[in-house]
Amino acid sequence: MATPVSAVPLPIECLRPSPLNPRRRLDPQAMKELTDSVRAHGILQPLLVRPVDGGKKFEVVFGHRRLAAAKTAKLEDVPCAVRQLTDQEALEIGLIENLQREDVHPLDEADGYRKLMKEAGYDAPAIAAKVGKSVSHVYQRLKLAELIPAAADAFGADQITAGHAIQIARLQPKYQKEALEECFEGEARWRKPRGEAKALVSVRELAHWIAENVHLDLASAPWKKDDAALLPAAGPCTTCPKRTGFVPDLFPDVAKKDTCTDRGCFGQKQDAFLARARGELKAKKLLFVEISRDYTGQRDGKGPLEPGRWALAKPKSCLHARAGLVVGAEGRGQVLHVCAEPSCKVHGRGGMGRGSGPTPQEKARQKEAHRRHRVELAFRRRLLDAVLAKVPPTLGLAELSRVAPAYMQEVWHENRVRVMRRHGWIPEKGRPTGSQDHLRIAEKKLGEMAPAELARILVELSLVRVLDIGGYDDRKKDVLALAKRYRIDVAALQREPAKPKKAAGAKKPRA
């Protein structure tokens, strides 16, 4: 690669942006600040360009933001370092230089990584080494390019964070829409203040929902993972790119290291395995009963035997022992040895129990667990009584600093938002934040308060529902009672005229 020459001024009309520039999203405020700086001080760092069109034009390799700022500032020329570069060299230098910067948007970062893989032949580890990021970071950024349009738009508009976007992008497209909806707290059972945006849940909450509703543990699946014949259209699980174990660097936060992310395919394999097991039992002319490990809501005694109507039994352990084919959701297709005869002297319990009663060992474990629970509960009662006996008549900082955060955590999200906005801890408008974010902010602010302030905010938290006119738990009576105690002239407050609405752009009063 050629050594760069000294910076020379080049006319702006001779410069053209590179079509390979990964930056597509520019922060308007940051661009304004850069333009103001360029207007005041000029371009301090030269752009890197390469000659094209026989030397008549120059293509910007990196420095596109500076070029845009110079055009806005109406500069005639800008300092440039000129290099003779091939298309491949220009691609690599331009992309890598831009991707190493902290202010590049993750979606632009994803696009840049894809170009490096497609155009320059890099793999994820090579990209990570070039840009100084972890392999896991590169894989997760690459996934952002697979966001469905609705999720990409929400991320681009700052309605969700990069953490939410990555959690969604790692899912199959057919589940991304559902996960996007789960990013926001659902409509409360109580009336929401008019015009208030849905709050964004934390990334941890979204990840928990995905783990519970999308990821399926492959280790618990009864079929062989390398069985390509079970569902030929899907192939074996061992080579499936839709499992988390296929690219572990993409799922460093998933506790179960090998899970399926396609519920539809997983269910089809369950059905295929069940059909195969039923066929094998019939081919062997074995007597079997259909059972379920979960409650299916039987009607008129039809359908599989639910838990409590069968018991595990060793082969030939009784006259009634036979094969039990699991047809419920859990363990579908497994074949167990069971007894389903309630009158069996070995396994039967009679009545509704039908083979589901605990074994002597289970009874012993339950008894010991109950004993430990009673001992621990008795200790905690004594501990609480001892602490309460020492609480002073007037609460001090040590007590209030524990009570206030605990109370803040217990109040409903809508009321917490009201109090935090009243105190200016969060903006009146803007991107909604989740409960966990609010609690972190509140904990910090409460930790800076004096005892008198903490006492007032406790009262405020208990009465803030007075602002929810028409709510099911209107606190107007409580506030009026305190007003009477404090000898407040309520009638005079009622006579005060309502404050006029401020003009657009003016600072609004705290609600």
Rosetta blueprint (number, residue, H / E / L):
1 M L
2 A L
3 T L
4 P L
5 V L
6 S L
7 A L
8 V E
9 P E
10 L E
11 P E
12 I H
13 E H
14 C H
15 L E
16 R E
17 P L
18 S L
19 P L
20 L L
21 N L
22 P L
23 R L
24 R L
25 R L
26 L L
27 D L
28 P H
29 Q H
30 A H
31 M H
32 K H
33 E H
34 L H
35 T H
36 D H
37 S H
38 V H
39 R H
40 A H
41 H H
42 G L
43 I L
44 L L
45 Q L
46 P L
47 L E
48 L E
49 V E
50 R E
51 P E
52 V E
53 D H
54 G H
55 G H
56 K L
57 K E
58 F E
59 E E
60 V E
61 V E
62 F E
63 G L
64 H H
65 R H
66 R H
67 L H
68 A H
69 A H
70 A H
71 K H
72 T H
73 A L
74 K L
75 L L
76 E L
77 D E
78 V E
79 P E
80 C E
81 A E
82 V E
83 R L
84 Q L
85 L L
86 T L
87 D H
88 Q H
89 E H
90 A H
91 L H
92 E H
93 I H
94 G H
95 L H
96 I H
97 E H
98 N H
99 L H
100 Q L
101 R L
102 E L
103 D L
104 V L
105 H L
106 P H
107 L H
108 D H
109 E H
110 A H
111 D H
112 G H
113 Y H
114 R H
115 K H
116 L H
117 M H
118 K H
119 E H
120 A L
121 G L
122 Y L
123 D L
124 A H
125 P H
126 A H
127 I H
128 A H
129 A H
130 K H
131 V H
132 G L
133 K L
134 S L
135 V H
136 S H
137 H H
138 V H
139 Y H
140 Q H
141 R H
142 L H
143 K H
144 L H
145 A L
146 E L
147 L L
148 I L
149 P H
150 A H
151 A H
152 A H
153 D H
154 A H
155 F H
156 G H
157 A L
158 D L
159 Q L
160 I L
161 T L
162 A H
163 G H
164 H H
165 A H
166 I H
167 Q H
168 I H
169 A H
170 R L
171 L L
172 Q L
173 P H
174 K H
175 Y H
176 Q H
177 K H
178 E H
179 A H
180 L H
181 E H
182 E H
183 C L
184 F E
185 E L
186 G L
187 E L
188 A L
189 R L
190 W L
191 R L
192 K L
193 P L
194 R L
195 G L
196 E L
197 A L
198 K L
199 A L
200 L E
201 V L
202 S L
203 V H
204 R H
205 E H
206 L H
207 A H
208 H H
209 W H
210 I H
211 A H
212 E H
213 N H
214 V L
215 H L
216 L E
217 D E
218 L H
219 A H
220 S H
221 A L
222 P L
223 W L
224 K L
225 K L
226 D L
227 D L
228 A L
229 A L
230 L L
231 L L
232 P L
233 A L
234 A L
235 G L
236 P L
237 C L
238 T L
239 T L
240 C L
241 P L
242 K L
243 R E
244 T H
245 G H
246 F H
247 V L
248 P H
249 D H
250 L H
251 F L
252 P L
253 D L
254 V L
255 A L
256 K L
257 K L
258 D L
259 T E
260 C E
261 T L
262 D L
263 R H
264 G H
265 C H
266 F H
267 G H
268 Q H
269 K H
270 Q H
271 D H
272 A H
273 F H
274 L H
275 A H
276 R H
277 A H
278 R H
279 G H
280 E H
281 L H
282 K H
283 A H
284 K L
285 K L
286 L L
287 L L
288 F E
289 V E
290 E E
291 I E
292 S L
293 R L
294 D L
295 Y L
296 T L
297 G L
298 Q L
299 R E
300 D L
301 G L
302 K E
303 G L
304 P L
305 L E
306 E L
307 P L
308 G L
309 R L
310 W L
311 A E
312 L E
313 A L
314 K L
315 P L
316 K L
317 S L
318 C L
319 L L
320 H L
321 A L
322 R E
323 A E
324 G E
325 L E
326 V E
327 V L
328 G L
329 A L
330 E L
331 G L
332 R L
333 G L
334 Q L
335 V E
336 L E
337 H E
338 V E
339 C E
340 A L
341 E L
342 P L
343 S L
344 C L
345 K L
346 V L
347 H L
348 G L
349 R L
350 G L
351 G L
352 M L
353 G L
354 R L
355 G L
356 S L
357 G L
358 P L
359 T L
360 P H
361 Q H
362 E H
363 K H
364 A H
365 R H
366 Q H
367 K H
368 E H
369 A H
370 H H
371 R H
372 R H
373 H H
374 R H
375 V H
376 E H
377 L H
378 A H
379 F H
380 R H
381 R H
382 R H
383 L H
384 L H
385 D H
386 A H
387 V H
388 L H
389 A H
390 K L
391 V L
392 P L
393 P L
394 T L
395 L L
396 G L
397 L H
398 A H
399 E H
400 L H
401 S H
402 R H
403 V H
404 A H
405 P H
406 A H
407 Y H
408 M H
409 Q H
410 E H
411 V L
412 W L
413 H H
414 E H
415 N H
416 R H
417 V H
418 R H
419 V H
420 M H
421 R H
422 R H
423 H L
424 G L
425 W L
426 I L
427 P L
428 E L
429 K L
430 G L
431 R L
432 P L
433 T L
434 G L
435 S H
436 Q H
437 D H
438 H H
439 L H
440 R H
441 I H
442 A H
443 E H
444 K H
445 K H
446 L H
447 G H
448 E L
449 M L
450 A L
451 P H
452 A H
453 E H
454 L H
455 A H
456 R H
457 I H
458 L H
459 V H
460 E H
461 L H
462 S H
463 L H
464 V H
465 R H
466 V H
467 L H
468 D L
469 I L
470 G L
471 G L
472 Y L
473 D L
474 D L
475 R L
476 K H
477 K H
478 D H
479 V H
480 L H
481 A H
482 L H
483 A H
484 K H
485 R H
486 Y L
487 R L
488 I L
489 D L
490 V H
491 A H
492 A H
493 L H
494 Q H
495 R H
496 E L
497 P L
498 A L
499 K L
500 P L
501 K L
502 K L
503 A L
504 A L
505 G L
506 A L
507 K L
508 K L
509 P L
510 R L
511 A L
